[in-house]
Amino acid sequence: MNTDQLLDAIAAGGANGAVLAERFGVSRTAVWKAMEQLRREGVVIQGTAGAGYALIDPAGFGPHTLAWRLGRPVQYFEECDSTNVEARLLADGCSAPHGTVVVANQQRKGKGRLGRSWDTEPGQNLMFSLVLVPPVLPQFAPVCVLAWAAAMAEELDCLVKWPNDLVTPAGNKLGGILAELSAEAESVRYVILGVGINVNQRVFEGLPQATSMAVERGERTDRAALLARLVNAVESVTIDGIPDLGPWRRRSHTLGQVVRVNGIEGVASEVRDDGSLVVGGEVVLAGDVEMVGE
C-alpha cells in the first residue's frame, strides 16, 4: 500500500476502512496499521463511523509524512550523529541521486562551520542535508552554496551573513549551512548542503545571539511543511554557468557593515561573482565574519 496515496485519500475525506482496503487491495487491518504509523509520526487523523477517516492536522514528522510533503523518498533518522555524514555515505556509495534528502529529528554530533558544535533540543528544530549535483566547474560550487543560501533566506524572510549564516536584521542567528564538496578535476561529483534551522526551540543557554522562528514570530511552525518549502526554494535556483548572486546581495546582512575577517578589518563593500568578500579593499576567500561594534 502506497502511503502517499493513502494520505491523499484521507486528505480528500469520506473514505472508511472498507473502502480504502478495497481501493488498495489490502485488509482493513493493514489500513488500520498504516493509520497508526501515521499517528505515531504526529499526523492527526480522525475516524468516525460512516464518515470514515479525515485528515485533521498533517503536521507530522517521520519518514512517511515527510515523503508525502516533499513528493520524494526521504532518508529519515529519528536520531543520528550528523545528516551530512549519512548523506555523504549515501553519495559515496552511489545511492544518493541529485535531490536526495536526509533528515534527522535529532543530531548527536551536529556541526557548524569551523567545527563548532550545533546543539538542539530533540524534536524542535530542522536538521537536514540535501545532495545536489550542480552543472558547474568545481571552483564555482561555493557560489552555488551562496545562491542556495539566499533562496532559503528569501523563503524564511531573513538575511544572510557571509558566507552562509541565516540571521535576523538584528544579527541573531536563525540557522546555518555547512556545505561539503566532492569533485574531480573538471566536474562536481556532489555537493552536500547541510542545513540547520532553529524552528520551535525557545531557550538557547549560553548562546545569546541564537534565536528561532518561534522566538521571532511567537508561534510554532510545521517543520515538515517548512522543509518542503526550503527544498523547493533551493531547487528553484537556476544554475547555468556562474549562479547569480544578486539575490544574496539583496539579502545580505554583511555588506556595508564594518567587519573583521582573518585579522582584516574594514567595510565589507562587495561579494564578488566568485563568492569572495571584499573587506577594506582586500579580497577574503574564506573565514568567519565578526561584526565590529556588535
LOPA-246545 format. One record per residue (C-alpha): residue number from 1; x, y, z. Coordinates in nm, 2 decimals. Example, Ala and Ser with C-alpha at 12.3 -4.5 7.8 and 13.67 -1.06 7.14 Angstrom:
! LOPA-246545
+------+--------+--------+--------+
: resi :     c1 :     c2 :     c3 :
+------+--------+--------+--------+
:    1 :   1.23 :  -0.45 :   0.78 :
:    2 :   1.37 :  -0.11 :   0.71 :
+------+--------+--------+--------+
***
This chain:
! LOPA-246545
+------+--------+--------+--------+
: resi :     c1 :     c2 :     c3 :
+------+--------+--------+--------+
:    1 :   0.00 :   0.00 :   0.00 :
:    2 :   0.14 :   0.34 :  -0.10 :
:    3 :   0.14 :   0.57 :   0.20 :
:    4 :   0.14 :   0.88 :  -0.02 :
:    5 :  -0.18 :   0.76 :  -0.19 :
:    6 :  -0.33 :   0.67 :   0.14 :
:    7 :  -0.26 :   1.02 :   0.28 :
:    8 :  -0.41 :   1.17 :  -0.04 :
:    9 :  -0.72 :   0.96 :   0.01 :
:   10 :  -0.78 :   1.06 :   0.37 :
:   11 :  -0.70 :   1.43 :   0.29 :
:   12 :  -0.99 :   1.42 :   0.04 :
:   13 :  -1.21 :   1.27 :   0.31 :
:   14 :  -1.51 :   1.04 :   0.30 :
:   15 :  -1.32 :   0.71 :   0.29 :
:   16 :  -1.38 :   0.45 :   0.55 :
:   17 :  -1.16 :   0.15 :   0.62 :
:   18 :  -1.35 :  -0.09 :   0.40 :
:   19 :  -1.34 :   0.15 :   0.10 :
:   20 :  -0.97 :   0.21 :   0.15 :
:   21 :  -0.89 :  -0.16 :   0.19 :
:   22 :  -1.07 :  -0.23 :  -0.14 :
:   23 :  -0.91 :   0.05 :  -0.32 :
:   24 :  -0.56 :  -0.05 :  -0.23 :
:   25 :  -0.61 :  -0.43 :  -0.23 :
:   26 :  -0.52 :  -0.48 :   0.13 :
:   27 :  -0.70 :  -0.59 :   0.45 :
:   28 :  -0.88 :  -0.34 :   0.68 :
:   29 :  -0.62 :  -0.44 :   0.94 :
:   30 :  -0.34 :  -0.32 :   0.71 :
:   31 :  -0.52 :   0.01 :   0.66 :
:   32 :  -0.56 :   0.05 :   1.04 :
:   33 :  -0.19 :  -0.03 :   1.10 :
:   34 :  -0.09 :   0.23 :   0.84 :
:   35 :  -0.31 :   0.49 :   1.01 :
:   36 :  -0.15 :   0.41 :   1.34 :
:   37 :   0.20 :   0.46 :   1.19 :
:   38 :   0.10 :   0.80 :   1.06 :
:   39 :  -0.04 :   0.89 :   1.40 :
:   40 :   0.29 :   0.79 :   1.56 :
:   41 :   0.46 :   1.04 :   1.33 :
:   42 :   0.23 :   1.31 :   1.47 :
:   43 :  -0.04 :   1.32 :   1.20 :
:   44 :  -0.39 :   1.39 :   1.34 :
:   45 :  -0.64 :   1.15 :   1.18 :
:   46 :  -1.00 :   1.13 :   1.29 :
:   47 :  -1.20 :   0.82 :   1.22 :
:   48 :  -1.58 :   0.82 :   1.26 :
:   49 :  -1.84 :   0.56 :   1.19 :
:   50 :  -2.00 :   0.62 :   0.85 :
:   51 :  -1.79 :   0.93 :   0.76 :
:   52 :  -1.47 :   0.74 :   0.75 :
:   53 :  -1.12 :   0.88 :   0.81 :
:   54 :  -1.04 :   1.25 :   0.79 :
:   55 :  -0.71 :   1.43 :   0.80 :
:   56 :  -0.73 :   1.69 :   1.08 :
:   57 :  -0.37 :   1.80 :   1.10 :
:   58 :  -0.09 :   1.69 :   0.86 :
:   59 :   0.19 :   1.83 :   1.08 :
:   60 :   0.37 :   1.50 :   1.13 :
:   61 :   0.74 :   1.44 :   1.12 :
:   62 :   0.86 :   1.10 :   1.01 :
:   63 :   0.96 :   0.90 :   0.70 :
:   64 :   0.60 :   0.87 :   0.56 :
:   65 :   0.47 :   1.22 :   0.62 :
:   66 :   0.80 :   1.38 :   0.51 :
:   67 :   0.80 :   1.18 :   0.18 :
:   68 :   0.44 :   1.28 :   0.12 :
:   69 :   0.51 :   1.65 :   0.19 :
:   70 :   0.83 :   1.65 :  -0.03 :
:   71 :   0.69 :   1.43 :  -0.31 :
:   72 :   1.00 :   1.20 :  -0.30 :
:   73 :   1.16 :   0.94 :  -0.07 :
:   74 :   1.33 :   1.07 :   0.23 :
:   75 :   1.62 :   0.91 :   0.43 :
:   76 :   1.48 :   0.97 :   0.78 :
:   77 :   1.66 :   0.92 :   1.11 :
:   78 :   1.49 :   0.96 :   1.45 :
:   79 :   1.85 :   1.03 :   1.57 :
:   80 :   2.19 :   1.02 :   1.41 :
:   81 :   2.53 :   1.18 :   1.46 :
:   82 :   2.50 :   1.41 :   1.16 :
:   83 :   2.28 :   1.42 :   0.85 :
:   84 :   2.59 :   1.53 :   0.65 :
:   85 :   2.77 :   1.22 :   0.75 :
:   86 :   2.47 :   1.00 :   0.65 :
:   87 :   2.43 :   1.19 :   0.32 :
:   88 :   2.80 :   1.15 :   0.24 :
:   89 :   2.78 :   0.78 :   0.30 :
:   90 :   2.49 :   0.75 :   0.06 :
:   91 :   2.66 :   0.97 :  -0.20 :
:   92 :   2.99 :   0.79 :  -0.19 :
:   93 :   2.80 :   0.46 :  -0.22 :
:   94 :   2.63 :   0.60 :  -0.54 :
:   95 :   2.29 :   0.55 :  -0.38 :
:   96 :   2.21 :   0.93 :  -0.34 :
:   97 :   2.10 :   1.08 :  -0.67 :
:   98 :   2.05 :   1.46 :  -0.71 :
:   99 :   1.78 :   1.58 :  -0.48 :
:  100 :   1.82 :   1.31 :  -0.21 :
:  101 :   1.71 :   1.45 :   0.13 :
:  102 :   1.84 :   1.32 :   0.46 :
:  103 :   1.65 :   1.44 :   0.77 :
:  104 :   1.71 :   1.38 :   1.14 :
:  105 :   1.47 :   1.46 :   1.43 :
:  106 :   1.78 :   1.49 :   1.64 :
:  107 :   2.16 :   1.50 :   1.58 :
:  108 :   2.41 :   1.38 :   1.84 :
:  109 :   2.71 :   1.54 :   1.68 :
:  110 :   2.58 :   1.82 :   1.46 :
:  111 :   2.85 :   2.06 :   1.34 :
:  112 :   2.85 :   2.42 :   1.21 :
:  113 :   3.13 :   2.60 :   1.04 :
:  114 :   3.49 :   2.57 :   1.18 :
:  115 :   3.40 :   2.26 :   1.36 :
:  116 :   3.16 :   2.42 :   1.61 :
:  117 :   2.90 :   2.20 :   1.77 :
:  118 :   2.53 :   2.26 :   1.68 :
:  119 :   2.33 :   2.16 :   1.99 :
:  120 :   1.95 :   2.15 :   1.96 :
:  121 :   1.65 :   2.03 :   2.16 :
:  122 :   1.51 :   1.70 :   2.03 :
:  123 :   1.21 :   1.73 :   1.80 :
:  124 :   1.21 :   2.11 :   1.79 :
:  125 :   1.43 :   2.22 :   1.50 :
:  126 :   1.50 :   2.13 :   1.14 :
:  127 :   1.82 :   1.94 :   1.05 :
:  128 :   1.86 :   1.81 :   0.70 :
:  129 :   2.11 :   1.75 :   0.42 :
:  130 :   2.04 :   1.78 :   0.05 :
:  131 :   2.25 :   1.60 :  -0.21 :
:  132 :   2.30 :   1.82 :  -0.52 :
:  133 :   2.49 :   1.79 :  -0.84 :
:  134 :   2.51 :   2.14 :  -0.99 :
:  135 :   2.63 :   2.16 :  -1.35 :
:  136 :   2.93 :   2.38 :  -1.28 :
:  137 :   3.31 :   2.36 :  -1.25 :
:  138 :   3.42 :   2.27 :  -0.90 :
:  139 :   3.56 :   2.63 :  -0.84 :
:  140 :   3.20 :   2.76 :  -0.88 :
:  141 :   3.04 :   2.52 :  -0.63 :
:  142 :   3.08 :   2.77 :  -0.33 :
:  143 :   2.90 :   3.03 :  -0.54 :
:  144 :   2.61 :   2.78 :  -0.58 :
:  145 :   2.60 :   2.75 :  -0.20 :
:  146 :   2.57 :   3.13 :  -0.16 :
:  147 :   2.28 :   3.13 :  -0.42 :
:  148 :   2.11 :   2.84 :  -0.23 :
:  149 :   2.15 :   3.02 :   0.10 :
:  150 :   1.99 :   3.33 :  -0.05 :
:  151 :   1.70 :   3.13 :  -0.17 :
:  152 :   1.64 :   2.99 :   0.17 :
:  153 :   1.67 :   3.33 :   0.33 :
:  154 :   1.40 :   3.46 :   0.09 :
:  155 :   1.17 :   3.17 :   0.20 :
:  156 :   1.24 :   3.24 :   0.57 :
:  157 :   1.23 :   3.62 :   0.52 :
:  158 :   1.56 :   3.66 :   0.69 :
:  159 :   1.91 :   3.78 :   0.60 :
:  160 :   2.24 :   3.61 :   0.51 :
:  161 :   2.57 :   3.67 :   0.69 :
:  162 :   2.87 :   3.58 :   0.48 :
:  163 :   2.93 :   3.32 :   0.39 :
:  164 :   2.63 :   3.11 :   0.49 :
:  165 :   2.46 :   3.20 :   0.82 :
:  166 :   2.09 :   3.28 :   0.83 :
:  167 :   2.02 :   3.57 :   1.06 :
:  168 :   1.76 :   3.83 :   1.16 :
:  169 :   1.80 :   4.20 :   1.08 :
:  170 :   1.95 :   4.24 :   1.43 :
:  171 :   2.21 :   3.98 :   1.35 :
:  172 :   2.07 :   3.70 :   1.57 :
:  173 :   2.13 :   3.35 :   1.42 :
:  174 :   1.83 :   3.15 :   1.29 :
:  175 :   2.04 :   2.89 :   1.12 :
:  176 :   2.34 :   2.79 :   0.93 :
:  177 :   2.47 :   2.60 :   0.63 :
:  178 :   2.76 :   2.36 :   0.62 :
:  179 :   2.84 :   2.25 :   0.26 :
:  180 :   3.07 :   1.97 :   0.16 :
:  181 :   3.21 :   1.92 :  -0.19 :
:  182 :   3.33 :   1.61 :  -0.37 :
:  183 :   3.48 :   1.69 :  -0.71 :
:  184 :   3.70 :   1.57 :  -0.99 :
:  185 :   3.93 :   1.79 :  -1.20 :
:  186 :   3.65 :   1.93 :  -1.43 :
:  187 :   3.33 :   1.82 :  -1.26 :
:  188 :   3.14 :   1.82 :  -0.94 :
:  189 :   3.05 :   1.47 :  -0.81 :
:  190 :   2.82 :   1.62 :  -0.55 :
:  191 :   2.76 :   1.89 :  -0.30 :
:  192 :   2.61 :   1.81 :   0.03 :
:  193 :   2.41 :   2.11 :   0.16 :
:  194 :   2.38 :   2.06 :   0.54 :
:  195 :   2.12 :   2.29 :   0.69 :
:  196 :   2.02 :   2.36 :   1.05 :
:  197 :   1.73 :   2.59 :   1.13 :
:  198 :   1.62 :   2.69 :   1.48 :
:  199 :   1.24 :   2.64 :   1.44 :
:  200 :   1.04 :   2.58 :   1.76 :
:  201 :   1.31 :   2.59 :   2.03 :
:  202 :   1.28 :   2.89 :   2.26 :
:  203 :   1.57 :   2.87 :   2.50 :
:  204 :   1.94 :   2.88 :   2.40 :
:  205 :   2.15 :   2.86 :   2.71 :
:  206 :   2.49 :   3.02 :   2.67 :
:  207 :   2.41 :   3.14 :   2.31 :
:  208 :   2.30 :   3.50 :   2.35 :
:  209 :   2.28 :   3.56 :   1.97 :
:  210 :   2.09 :   3.25 :   1.89 :
:  211 :   1.72 :   3.28 :   1.81 :
:  212 :   1.44 :   3.08 :   1.64 :
:  213 :   1.14 :   3.12 :   1.43 :
:  214 :   0.92 :   3.06 :   1.74 :
:  215 :   1.10 :   3.34 :   1.93 :
:  216 :   1.08 :   3.58 :   1.64 :
:  217 :   0.73 :   3.51 :   1.53 :
:  218 :   0.56 :   3.40 :   1.85 :
:  219 :   0.42 :   3.08 :   1.71 :
:  220 :   0.51 :   2.72 :   1.63 :
:  221 :   0.59 :   2.62 :   1.27 :
:  222 :   0.51 :   2.29 :   1.09 :
:  223 :   0.86 :   2.16 :   1.04 :
:  224 :   0.76 :   1.92 :   0.76 :
:  225 :   0.59 :   2.20 :   0.56 :
:  226 :   0.90 :   2.42 :   0.62 :
:  227 :   1.13 :   2.15 :   0.49 :
:  228 :   0.93 :   2.11 :   0.17 :
:  229 :   0.94 :   2.49 :   0.11 :
:  230 :   1.32 :   2.51 :   0.17 :
:  231 :   1.40 :   2.22 :  -0.05 :
:  232 :   1.18 :   2.37 :  -0.33 :
:  233 :   1.35 :   2.71 :  -0.28 :
:  234 :   1.69 :   2.55 :  -0.32 :
:  235 :   1.59 :   2.35 :  -0.63 :
:  236 :   1.43 :   2.66 :  -0.79 :
:  237 :   1.77 :   2.83 :  -0.82 :
:  238 :   1.88 :   2.85 :  -1.18 :
:  239 :   2.24 :   2.71 :  -1.21 :
:  240 :   2.37 :   2.80 :  -1.55 :
:  241 :   2.74 :   2.87 :  -1.55 :
:  242 :   2.81 :   3.10 :  -1.26 :
:  243 :   2.50 :   3.15 :  -1.04 :
:  244 :   2.36 :   3.50 :  -1.00 :
:  245 :   2.45 :   3.64 :  -0.66 :
:  246 :   2.21 :   3.94 :  -0.69 :
:  247 :   1.96 :   3.77 :  -0.45 :
:  248 :   2.24 :   3.71 :  -0.20 :
:  249 :   2.35 :   4.07 :  -0.22 :
:  250 :   1.99 :   4.19 :  -0.17 :
:  251 :   1.95 :   3.97 :   0.14 :
:  252 :   2.30 :   4.05 :   0.28 :
:  253 :   2.35 :   4.14 :   0.65 :
:  254 :   2.72 :   4.18 :   0.58 :
:  255 :   2.76 :   4.43 :   0.30 :
:  256 :   2.80 :   4.79 :   0.41 :
:  257 :   2.90 :   4.68 :   0.76 :
:  258 :   3.24 :   4.71 :   0.94 :
:  259 :   3.36 :   4.36 :   0.99 :
:  260 :   3.67 :   4.17 :   1.09 :
:  261 :   3.78 :   3.85 :   0.90 :
:  262 :   4.11 :   3.67 :   0.94 :
:  263 :   4.26 :   3.98 :   1.10 :
:  264 :   4.14 :   4.21 :   0.82 :
:  265 :   3.91 :   4.49 :   0.94 :
:  266 :   3.71 :   4.73 :   0.73 :
:  267 :   3.38 :   4.78 :   0.55 :
:  268 :   3.25 :   4.48 :   0.37 :
:  269 :   3.19 :   4.65 :   0.03 :
:  270 :   3.12 :   4.37 :  -0.21 :
:  271 :   3.07 :   4.00 :  -0.27 :
:  272 :   3.24 :   3.92 :  -0.60 :
:  273 :   3.10 :   3.69 :  -0.86 :
:  274 :   3.33 :   3.41 :  -0.73 :
:  275 :   3.18 :   3.44 :  -0.38 :
:  276 :   3.47 :   3.61 :  -0.22 :
:  277 :   3.42 :   3.90 :   0.02 :
:  278 :   3.59 :   4.24 :  -0.02 :
:  279 :   3.68 :   4.39 :   0.32 :
:  280 :   3.86 :   4.72 :   0.33 :
:  281 :   3.96 :   4.67 :  -0.03 :
:  282 :   4.12 :   4.33 :   0.04 :
:  283 :   3.97 :   4.01 :  -0.10 :
:  284 :   3.88 :   3.74 :   0.15 :
:  285 :   3.82 :   3.39 :   0.02 :
:  286 :   3.71 :   3.22 :   0.34 :
:  287 :   3.68 :   3.29 :   0.71 :
:  288 :   3.45 :   3.38 :   0.99 :
:  289 :   3.29 :   3.73 :   0.99 :
:  290 :   3.29 :   3.92 :   1.31 :
:  291 :   3.07 :   4.23 :   1.31 :
:  292 :   3.28 :   4.51 :   1.46 :
:  293 :   3.09 :   4.70 :   1.73 :
:  294 :   2.83 :   4.44 :   1.80 :
+------+--------+--------+--------+
***
